[in-house]
């Protein structure tokens, strides 16, 4: 099978600062300020052309970070992402400029994607109709509800017909009628053999659409495989997670992050030793 997505050893590091003073000192002095936070640690997975991969994991596990890296919105700190085709992400407010109207946002995004004025003129009515924003399309996006922003983002992304479609919680806001309309569009894409990444807390939607599941836990791949194999393990984990109180959840999180940190330190040591040889 031809590969659509190859994610290899992807790590994403952020710096956490105690105020703007630390941030400024970190920029202008040789001493390192702030605390390293790893949103993703050595993530590896591949998707074949036509695969529909679901990203699951409790909040803070790095699902959206990985989605944005694959979409080219965020750069990875290390590792690599190889895509076979153009990717488009659907997320609430993704790529939308609040001061511009919905119509201006459509035109701007299509221009950025390489469409000419004639093509934009043809696509614009279809996007507006799909988004169901006729009465609001010339109003600033900052005045839109989260559901309206999601509808606009979804309408733009599906109508530009990308090779790889990334849907990040875009169906979790808005009305049920539009959600069903969007799901129908996704079913159409599935029949056409499009590669899709689907991020959602709805395991029912995951079971319906996804053939493979990537389970992330605090930035690390916990499991990756067929939906029928991974989802039951995750459901069992959720039963345990829901029984934990806040203190137990914090302890669990701290232990997992500490494990990730040790892993990174061991890799850095091995890499350093290899360079010396």
Residue pairs with C-beta under 8 A, 6 or more apart in sequence:
1 48
1 49
1 50
2 48
2 49
2 84
3 46
3 47
3 48
3 49
3 82
3 84
4 47
4 48
4 49
4 50
4 51
4 83
4 84
4 85
4 163
4 164
4 195
5 45
5 46
5 47
5 53
5 70
5 81
5 82
5 83
5 84
5 164
5 195
5 197
6 46
6 80
6 81
6 82
7 43
7 44
7 45
7 46
7 66
7 70
7 79
7 80
7 81
8 44
8 79
8 80
8 81
8 82
9 42
9 43
9 44
9 78
9 79
9 80
10 40
10 42
10 43
10 44
10 66
10 69
10 76
10 78
10 79
10 80
10 81
11 38
11 40
11 41
11 42
11 43
11 76
11 77
11 78
11 79
11 264
12 38
12 39
12 40
12 62
12 65
12 69
12 74
12 76
12 77
12 219
13 36
13 37
13 38
13 39
13 77
14 36
14 37
14 38
14 39
15 23
15 26
15 34
15 35
15 36
15 37
16 34
16 35
16 36
16 37
17 23
17 26
17 33
17 34
17 35
18 34
22 33
22 34
23 33
23 34
25 31
25 33
26 32
26 33
26 34
38 219
38 257
38 260
38 261
38 264
39 62
39 65
39 219
40 62
40 65
40 66
40 69
40 76
40 219
40 220
41 219
41 220
41 260
41 263
41 264
42 79
42 220
42 263
42 264
42 267
43 62
43 66
43 79
43 216
43 219
43 220
43 221
44 221
45 53
45 214
45 221
45 224
47 53
47 195
47 197
47 212
48 195
49 84
49 193
49 195
50 193
50 194
50 195
51 195
51 196
51 211
51 212
52 190
52 195
52 196
52 197
52 198
52 209
52 210
52 211
52 212
53 196
53 197
53 198
53 210
53 211
53 212
53 213
53 214
54 197
54 198
54 199
54 200
54 206
54 209
54 210
54 212
54 213
54 214
54 227
55 63
55 66
55 67
55 197
55 198
55 199
55 213
55 214
55 216
56 63
56 203
56 206
56 213
56 214
56 215
56 216
56 230
56 231
56 234
57 63
57 215
57 216
57 217
57 222
58 217
58 241
60 218
60 253
61 216
61 217
61 218
61 219
62 216
62 218
62 219
63 168
63 199
63 216
64 91
64 168
64 169
64 199
65 74
65 219
66 216
67 89
67 91
67 166
67 168
67 197
67 199
68 74
68 89
68 168
69 75
69 76
69 81
70 81
70 83
70 87
70 164
70 166
70 197
71 87
71 88
71 89
71 166
72 87
73 89
73 94
73 95
83 164
84 163
85 162
85 163
85 164
85 195
86 113
86 162
86 163
86 164
87 162
87 163
87 164
87 165
87 166
88 113
88 157
88 160
88 162
88 164
88 165
88 166
89 95
89 157
89 166
89 167
89 168
90 150
90 153
90 154
90 157
90 158
90 165
90 166
90 167
90 168
90 170
91 150
91 153
91 166
91 167
91 168
91 169
91 170
92 146
92 149
92 150
92 153
92 169
92 170
92 173
93 141
93 146
93 149
93 153
94 153
94 168
95 109
95 153
96 105
96 141
96 149
96 152
96 153
97 104
97 105
97 108
97 141
98 140
98 141
98 142
99 140
99 141
99 142
100 108
100 140
100 141
101 137
101 138
101 139
101 140
101 141
102 128
102 131
102 133
102 136
102 137
102 138
102 139
102 141
102 144
102 152
103 124
103 128
103 137
103 138
105 141
105 152
105 156
106 120
106 123
106 124
106 127
106 128
106 152
106 156
107 120
107 124
109 156
110 119
110 120
110 123
110 124
110 156
110 160
111 120
113 160
115 123
115 160
123 159
123 160
126 159
127 152
127 155
127 156
127 159
128 134
128 137
128 155
130 154
130 155
130 158
130 159
130 181
131 137
131 148
131 151
131 152
131 154
131 155
131 156
132 151
132 178
133 148
133 151
133 152
136 143
136 144
136 148
141 149
141 152
144 152
146 173
146 174
147 173
147 174
147 175
147 178
148 174
150 170
150 171
150 173
150 174
151 174
151 178
153 170
154 167
154 170
154 182
157 165
158 165
158 182
158 185
158 189
162 194
163 194
163 195
164 194
164 195
164 196
164 197
165 186
165 189
165 194
165 195
165 196
165 197
166 196
166 197
166 199
167 186
167 196
167 197
167 198
167 199
167 200
168 199
169 199
169 200
169 201
170 182
171 179
171 182
171 183
171 200
171 202
171 205
172 200
172 201
172 202
183 205
186 196
186 198
186 209
187 209
189 196
190 196
190 209
196 209
198 205
198 206
198 209
198 210
200 206
203 231
203 234
203 235
206 213
206 227
206 231
207 227
207 231
210 227
211 226
211 227
212 224
212 225
212 226
212 227
212 230
213 223
213 224
213 225
213 226
213 227
213 230
213 231
213 234
214 221
214 223
214 224
215 221
215 222
215 223
215 224
215 230
215 233
215 234
216 222
217 256
218 253
218 256
218 257
218 260
219 260
220 256
220 260
223 230
223 233
223 234
224 230
241 249
244 252
